């Protein structure tokens, strides 16, 4: 008896859920991917393949092709493939389409997202989810190019925040001071905070199960952190915020971005007032890169210059497109837990 085709939504979801790799090291897979690509590059160069064709070939090598390291990524991907399955239904009038047969609808799906007016960033995210679930590669599908300057998420306080001001006030105020992601903020407990002399270290579990340490030394932000620690202790609660204080859809990512901007400006002001502090910050940055066994490829003595659309955006807003690389990387390491200036500048500081 022929087995009935499973509903596409559930088949795609099952594929994604089988890829769960929460807690595994994403870096190990990146290193493995780079090693595999280097080996393949040498093989293809030896065969006389053109560099353009080699580049296309290397983009299909990914050791983490069947891995999803973050629960939040999994949740979003499941939502996106549900949208794709609904689109396939409009074309086939049936929900029972095999994963293999659904692949031919990826191109029309992209075109529908474009015609609907979805942003390049949104289209890329949805396409990434669909390709992950169907075993395809994003690079095989032409789609609008994502540019940092075009990303509008969290560029300003969300409209909904003013309706959430009572429920979200605590989370927004606290996250403007410590800059965590929503899930990290919800999980952080009193026991995750170590108080030093005029500073605080907040230990959290980040994306992909990465262990992060957020360093807070701004006196004003420390006062806010102490306030919520005291409240939690008084109420006999382990977590810094209660479930009720996290029960809202306010844009906490905007608060995280503003925390980064505040810290960048504070460090920049400190360096201008006390030039000798630059060496302190440079030393701190070098030690963190060494601690995590990462190569510091950026020249700390050279400013970071925005180019292209990012530069144009800053000029149109009357902002500087030149950033102090030391201050940027310090914020990257202590607040945002990134190791690259471009990520911090283009995703946080210019927004």
Order of alpha helices (4+ residues) and beta strands (2+ residues): alpha-alpha-alpha-alpha-alpha-alpha-alpha-alpha-alpha-beta-beta-beta-alpha-alpha-alpha-beta-alpha-beta-alpha-alpha
